[in-house]
Amino acid sequence: MREGLVHVSAYCGEPGIRTVEVTRYVTPLREGGSLPAVVEGDDLGTYVLKFRGAGQGPKVLVAELIAGEIARTLGLPMPEVVFARLDPILARSEPDPEIQALLRASAGLNLALDYLPGSFAYEPGASPRPDADLASAIVWFDAYVTNVDRTVRNTNLLVWHHNLWLIDNGASLYFHHNWPGFEERARSPFTAIKDHVLLPYASELPAMAPLMTSRLSPEVIRDIVGRVPHEWLAAGGSPFATVEEHREAYVKYLTARLDASPLFTEEAIRARAQIV
């Protein structure tokens, strides 16, 4: 699978992100703390919408967008990420006051992932055993973006058409909740990888790490970070004087993090050796 890993990607088309207009709120997904919802778009597609106005704020959308686009670039199986423009008038037809408030607070540009109908949550031991190359690539990716939320307790993986799919990357890039010292923290070995749900199957980490790093570069990183909407970075809570400085800080962190691949790869290999 190593040479063909890119072919399992959900969306490997031209760079950039489509924008859809939300035409109907279908149903909330109450298992998520920020009340994501299934919505319909003007392209007749169905999406899982992540709301900008949710309690966790736009930083979760920034992490979801950057991590999702990195996953797509790496060729990992990731539902297409789209911008979803929400008209607050949709709140008028919602009887639930909490949902009404969320829709009004999220007017404008939000983030959504393509809905995978008929998919179900991955459960270790019950779901099919994942391919070693793919498991290793996902473990490397989650170590790179410091995703603390792909564990046995909350796998954030779906099985769809007998394949694994990544969802919910909003817990990634947690450094941006506390910016001071971010460049130094980019070289973290990420010891939380010991709890990764796919770590037992990631036997090909030594081979997959250089393949993954070869698909990223400072130029690719800059392009991905450049897709983050201006208004998400201008939402407040940033120590930077301008949005441009804020955006550049993400580029610096992710570039330094890429250089630190030997550190966090070795940590993942060490953690795996303790459980297998």
N, C-alpha and C positions, 0 to 999 in steps of 0.2 A: 504493500500500500504506500510505501514511502515516496516513490516517484509520483504517484497519482494522488497524493493527499489533497492537492489543491482542487481536484475534481469533485470532492465531496462538499465544497463550499456551496452555501445556499445562493449566493449572489456574487459572482466574480465578473461582473460586467465593467463598463467604464467607471472610472472614479467619480465620486459625487453621490449625492443623496437626493432622492425624489421627494417632492412635497405633495401631500394629498390633503384635501379638504374633508374634515369629518362631517358626514351627513346624518349619522344616527348613532346615538348611544344605545348599545345593545344590552349589556349586563355588566355589573361589577364583578371583579375577581377578588372576593373578600379574603382569600388566603394571603394576599399581599398587604403589608402594613400601610402602604400608601394608596390603597384602593385603586390599583390599575383596573382597566375596563376593556371589554371587547367592544369595538366600534366598527362602523362601516365607513368607507371612504368614497369620494366621488369617482374613483376608478373602479367601483364595485367590489373592491377588495375588502377583506376583514382583517383587523389589526388588534393587537394588544397595546393599548395606549398607556403611556407613563405620563402623569400629569405634572406640569411645571409648578402648579399651585399646591401640590401635596406638601405635607409637613416637612419632608426632608429637603425640599427646595430644588433649585436648578442644578446644584452640584451633582446630584444623582443622575440627572439627564446628561450632564457633561461626561461623567464616568461611563455611563451606558453607551453614549455615542462613540467616544474615543476607543473604549475597549472593544465595542462591537465592530468598528471599522478596522481595528488591528486584527481581530479574529478573522474577518473577511479577507484581509490582505494575506494572512498566513494560510488561507485555504481551509480554515476550520468550518464545520457545519453550523452556520449561524443564520437564523431567519433574517430576511432583508430588513434593514433599519431605514425608516422613512421619517421625515418631518411631517407632523400632523397639525394642520391649522384648525383651531377650534373657535367657533363662533359662540359666544356666551348665550345666544338666544336659545340654544339647545337646552339650557337649564329650565326653561319655562315648562317643558313637558315632563320633567322629572318630579315625582311625588316625594322623594326622599330629600329632606332638607340638607343632609350632609353632602349628598351628591350634587345638589343644586349649588351649594357653596363652592365645591371643588371645581365644577364646570366654570363658574364665574371667575374664580381666582386663576384659572388656567387659560383664559382667553388669549388667543394668539398662537405662537409656535410651541408645540410640544413634540414628544418623541414617541414613535410607535414601532412595533415589530410585527412582521407578517404573522398572522395567526395560523397555527398548524392544526387543522381540524382532525380529531381522532387521535391525537398524540396523547401519551400518558407519561407520568413522572418516572424517571429512571430509578430503580431500586436495586442496590447491590445485592447479589445473591439470587434475586428473582428475575431481573432483566437479563438479556443475553450478555455474555462476557464481551467487553469491548476489545477491539483490536489493539495490540500493544503499541503500534506506531501512533494511532490516534490518541490513545490514553496518554502517551508520553508527550505528544504535542500539546494536548489540553493542559496537562500539568505544567509544562514549560510556560505556556501562555498565561495561566493564572498566577504563576510565580512572577512573571514579568510585570503584569498589571497589578500585582499584590491583591488578588481577589480572595477575601477571607470567607467567602460564602459559597463554596462548592464542597460541602461536607456531607457525611452520612445523614446528618440531621436535616440538611436542606441542600439537596444535590444540585438544584438549578440546572438540571439536564432533562431533556425530554427524549422519549423514544418515538420516532415517527417513521413509518415505512421501514421498520427494522433497523433504523440508523439513529445514532445519538445526535442530538442538537443542543447547542448552548443557548441558554436564555438567562436573563436577569444578571447583568454584569454591573449593576449599580453600586455594589459594595467594593468595586475596584478603586484603585487610585486614592486610597483613604488618606494619603499624605495631604491632599488639598483641603482637608478639614482643619489643618494646622500647618500653615505655610513655613514658618521659621525653621531654618535648617533643612529645607527640602532637598537641596543638592547633596548633602551628606547622606540623608536617608535613602537616596536613590541607590546606594550601594548596600542596602540591607540584604542579608541572605534569605530573608522571609521565612523564618522558622515555622510560621503557621502552615506551611505546606505539608507538614506532618499529618494534618487532619484532612487532606484532600481525598475525596471519595474515590478517585481513580488512581491514586498513588500505588496501590498494590499491583496494578496492571501496567504501570509505566516502566517496563523493563528496557525500553529503547531510548531512554533519556540521553545517554551519551551520543547516540547517532542523530537524534531528532533536534537537539539543541543547536548545532551548527546549521542545520537546514532551516530552522525557524529564524535564526539571526540573519541568514542570508536573504531573507525575504523582507527585511526591514532595513532602513537606512535613515540618516538624519533628514533627507529630502522627503522620504515617504512619511515619516513622522510629522514633519512640518505641514505636509499636505493634509494629513488626517486632522491635526489640531486646527488647521485653517477652516475646517468644515463646521466647527462649533459656532452657533449663532452669537453674534455680538451681544444681544440682549441677555443671553444666559450668563456671560462673563461680566456684564455690567450690573448684575442684580444685587450687588452689595456683599459685604463680608470678606472683601479681598484687601490685602495689604498693598496692592499695586496702584500706582498713580493713574495708569491708563489701561484700557482693555488690551492694547498691544503688548504692554509689559506682562500682563496677566497671561496672555496667550503664549508669549515667548517662554514664560516660566514652565509651562507644560512641556514645551519642546525640549528645554534644557533637562528637565527631569527624565523624560522618556528616553532621550538620547543617552544620558548617563546611566539609566537603568539598562539599556541595551548593552552598554560597555561592561556592565556588571553581570552579564549572563553567566560567566564561569562560576561566580560566587553563588548565585541562587540555584544554578543547575547542580552544583556539587552538594548544596544543602539538601536538595530534593533527593539526590541519589543516596546521601547519607541517611535521610529520614526513611527512605524506602527499605534500606538494608536492615533497619531495626524492626520492620514489621513483616518481612517475608522470610 
